[in-house]
Amino acid sequence: MLVVIPIPQYTVKIEVIDILGEGNCSMDQKIGDVYSYPEDRGKICPTSFCIMWPMILVMLSGGRFDGFEDDGTSTTVGCSDYRHQVVYKITRNAIPDS
């Protein structure tokens, strides 16, 4: 007998919460910018996206890392630009059953 276990589905929101250094991102991202994954993937800095991708996959699958905030629903990550590091908050939200 095949048992089907429902996999929770999530949405992922990515928000720019800080820009260190001079406060100017070379990719023109600004504090308060909000992106939805996967809909806005092309709007996010490609280098930042590569850094966030593993965390996005974990969040989409319902997993968590040590250090996740808000009971495992969010985390923060910074881009690799050491002069103008953009800090993102990545948040997972469950999609309600329809």
C-alpha positions as CSV (number, residue, x, y, z in Angstrom):
1,M,0.0,0.0,0.0
2,L,1.3,3.4,-1.0
3,V,1.1,6.0,1.7
4,V,1.2,9.6,0.5
5,I,2.4,12.1,3.0
6,P,1.5,15.7,2.2
7,I,4.5,18.0,1.9
8,P,4.0,21.5,3.4
9,Q,4.2,24.2,0.9
10,Y,5.7,27.6,1.6
11,T,6.2,31.0,0.1
12,V,9.5,32.8,0.6
13,K,9.8,36.6,1.1
14,I,13.2,38.3,0.8
15,E,13.5,41.8,2.3
16,V,16.4,44.2,2.2
17,I,16.8,45.3,5.9
18,D,20.1,47.1,5.8
19,I,23.0,48.2,3.6
20,L,26.3,48.5,5.4
21,G,29.2,50.8,4.5
22,E,28.1,53.9,2.6
23,G,24.5,52.5,2.3
24,N,24.6,52.4,-1.5
25,C,24.2,49.0,-3.3
26,S,25.9,48.8,-6.7
27,M,22.9,46.8,-7.9
28,D,20.5,49.6,-6.8
29,Q,18.8,47.6,-4.1
30,K,17.3,49.8,-1.4
31,I,16.3,49.2,2.3
32,G,12.7,48.1,2.3
33,D,12.8,46.4,-1.1
34,V,10.8,43.2,-0.9
35,Y,11.0,40.2,-3.3
36,S,8.8,37.1,-3.5
37,Y,10.5,33.8,-4.6
38,P,10.3,32.6,-7.3
39,E,8.2,35.4,-8.9
40,D,10.9,38.1,-8.4
41,R,14.0,36.0,-8.8
42,G,15.3,38.1,-11.8
43,K,15.0,41.3,-9.7
44,I,17.4,40.2,-7.0
45,C,21.2,40.7,-7.4
46,P,22.5,37.5,-8.9
47,T,25.5,37.3,-6.5
48,S,23.2,37.8,-3.5
49,F,20.8,35.2,-4.9
50,C,23.6,32.6,-5.1
51,I,24.4,33.2,-1.5
52,M,20.7,32.9,-0.5
53,W,19.9,29.9,-2.6
54,P,20.8,27.2,-0.1
55,M,18.7,28.9,2.6
56,I,15.8,29.4,0.2
57,L,15.8,25.7,-0.6
58,V,15.8,24.7,3.1
59,M,12.9,27.1,3.8
60,L,10.9,25.8,0.8
61,S,11.3,22.2,2.0
62,G,10.2,23.1,5.6
63,G,13.7,22.6,7.1
64,R,15.7,24.8,9.3
65,F,19.3,25.7,10.2
66,D,20.7,26.5,13.7
67,G,20.5,30.2,14.0
68,F,17.1,30.6,12.2
69,E,15.0,33.3,13.9
70,D,11.3,33.5,14.7
71,D,10.9,29.8,15.6
72,G,12.6,28.7,12.4
73,T,10.6,30.9,10.0
74,S,13.3,33.5,9.1
75,T,17.0,34.1,8.9
76,T,19.3,37.0,7.8
77,V,22.1,36.8,5.3
78,G,24.4,39.4,3.8
79,C,25.8,39.7,0.3
80,S,29.5,39.3,-0.5
81,D,30.2,43.0,-1.2
82,Y,32.5,43.9,1.6
83,R,32.2,47.7,0.9
84,H,28.4,47.9,0.6
85,Q,27.1,44.7,2.1
86,V,23.3,44.3,1.6
87,V,21.6,42.5,4.5
88,Y,18.5,40.4,3.6
89,K,15.8,38.9,5.8
90,I,14.4,35.7,4.3
91,T,11.1,34.6,5.7
92,R,9.0,31.5,5.1
93,N,5.2,31.5,5.3
94,A,3.0,28.4,5.0
95,I,0.5,28.4,2.2
96,P,-2.9,27.8,3.8
97,D,-4.8,24.7,2.6
98,S,-7.5,25.5,0.2
